[in-house]
Amino acid sequence: MNRVELRDALIASLVIATMATLVVTIFSLIGQEGREWALVDSLSIGLQAGISTFVIVLLLTLLRLRYISTNPTNKEDKEETRQFLIGLGQNVLMSTTEGLAHQWTPENKIQIIRGVITLNLIGLSPEIAVSVVQSLVDNRTRLGRLRLVIGREDNWESEVSTPNIRPAVLQRLKIDAERAQWQIIQSKSTVVLRPTGTPPTRGKVLLRLALYGPIMVPSMFFAFRDLAGAEGEVAGGTFGILMGVLLTALMASHRDRTG
């Protein structure tokens, strides 16, 4: 873990804690309207919630950063993966007579855009586009998150120079995505292949419950109890416990989607 990562963790925790402080203070002030010292009490409750949020977020962020730094195999060298995909695309083009005469160049069509490896398949025939997708599936172990540009559905067939590859690509992905452990996220002109991730082991789930539970449940209990005020502190505390248990369960069941 370097200084930049530590600084980012501190800034993120501070921003979230500030938001929590403001929200809790405002709602607490609304609940105590008309009471003497309402502003002071609300600020006190808001600061407690903010400090608790800061500690929780910072702790979880530092734990995640430490895990990533101690598991270098989870870090994907995107440029290396891009070069691998360029070679993969060239092999697909060379495997067919149509591909040899194609104007589609992997070096220009495979780029890293906003941190995600993007393959622009526009310009390929449906058959070659499907072959590229099949090659991606066959080499899934070397690939992580990908974005495929496959064009829009509307007004697509009017572009004679570029055939409609979207249906063929989506059909192939729907057949192989589950086997390749990819989640398909569609948009108007692209499809993102997101790793479904590996579920945590039972031991890891129990460890996370033991680690997060004692922090989340009491924090949520006191925050919602104070937020509800004297008249609704029982209901507020109960709701806080339920929310704490729910958040703990969600964090304990978190999947690793790095691969």
Steps between C-alpha positions, in 0.01 A plus 500: 500500500656833394441857613268578210269210587502600869422861411214394271359278774511787750336743257224255405429421865494870590259586218258219588525584872423866428192403300386268780551778757291748302218255428473373858523853641223631274262210569575511871432873507167445325406237758588730791339815363382730776713344774755702693861433398368313196779632278774399742353153548456452126860605431620259766302213348620592150864509609465159666353357182771666289785373715355149500459512121855629454648219709293229329565618143871556564539158661324320215693696237836429661415131531412488130817685398710267711334197343565631149863586577568155646335321205681626189350222289169687516651798318436488127767646276262663253765589244628143500144373463441746216804369313376145554158594358663667199680175424175312553319726255773460241479122528124510445538721191775279355293186548251597227534620143257783569702607803825526303344765276331685786565864584435443871832543686529366858763761593249782443184320607623364835566783745500573873224755559442635851679203651299236311633300205265581211462299179328685218351222286324739262621432146526123539260258337268313739695177445838654586351695794362176642840335450663782698248456781560124499874564530434725800298225666768240428763724662282610792761409764726779372230765478310716746250777433447581131286738298385404150375768259242326282282788376144614553190314392313797354595617148781245495407306189495820294879514532590272211874515563460363853279190539284448807715294736308572821253206490769245413739623770232513770376152408851356533557682830172376647605144416852520643496781758384285792760235428767769476379660826420833336204721577357673191417869547339644185471862393388663175819436307726299730499195720718467810627159607535518876650208693237338721771441758570216735281463809681521834577183690309416816804588709532839333129571554530418871813715528325795337196459725724498807691803373219719366213400729631651827567825314196537276217382726574720806579801280173471310309435824623814675475715187135413426403497867627854549354604167152380602502709818369416845152402386611259228832376634381138529378487140805691380739270684325190364516636146868581549574144611320358197688734267830411667435128460398550136811703415722251682347212304548685171865572576563145620362353176693737272644325194851558371449636146864575420543198272 
